[in-house]
C-alpha cells in the first residue's frame, strides 16, 4: 500500500480552516506557546504518519486526504458556489527505514498518551493537528520542506539501536 493521495483545493481549504481556527486564538491572545502545544503534538503525529508507506499509520495518512477532499469540496462549493475539485501537485515523504519507523511509533504512542490525558478541548486540538499535519504533507511544498525528516528519524533510530547494542561502549 502506498500512502499517496491527490489533495484538491477543497482538501487544502479544510486543512487551512482547521489551522486558522487553532492559530487565531493564539494570535489574538498572549501568544504563549502552551496554547499551541496540543495542536503541535497532533501535527507531529500527523507528519509521522505521513512518512509511513503502509500499515495503519500509512492508511490513516492516505485517508486524511480523501476525507478532507470531500468535506472541503462540499464546504467550498456551499460557501462560494465555485468548484473546489482542482487537484494540487502531490508530494510524499519517502525514505523511512526500520530504525526510523521505531521512532515514528514511539512518537505516535506519546501523542496517543497525551491525547488520553488531555481534556475535551485539547483532544480536539490534537485530532485537528494530526489531520492538518498529515494532510499538508500530501502537498509538494510541505513534503519538500520536510524531505530531510525521514533521514533524520532513521539516523536517530540507528543511534538508539547502536546504544542498546553497546556500540562505542565496550
Secondary structure, DSSP 8 states (H G I E B T S, - for coil): -------BHHHHHHHHHHHHHHHHHHHHTT--GGGGHHHHHHHHHHHHHHT-SSHHHHHHHHHHHHHHHHHHHHHHHHHHSS----B--B-------HHHHHHHHHHHHHHHHHHHHS-HHHHHHHHHHHHHHHHHTTBHHHHHHTTTHHHHHHHHHHHHHHHHTTTTT-
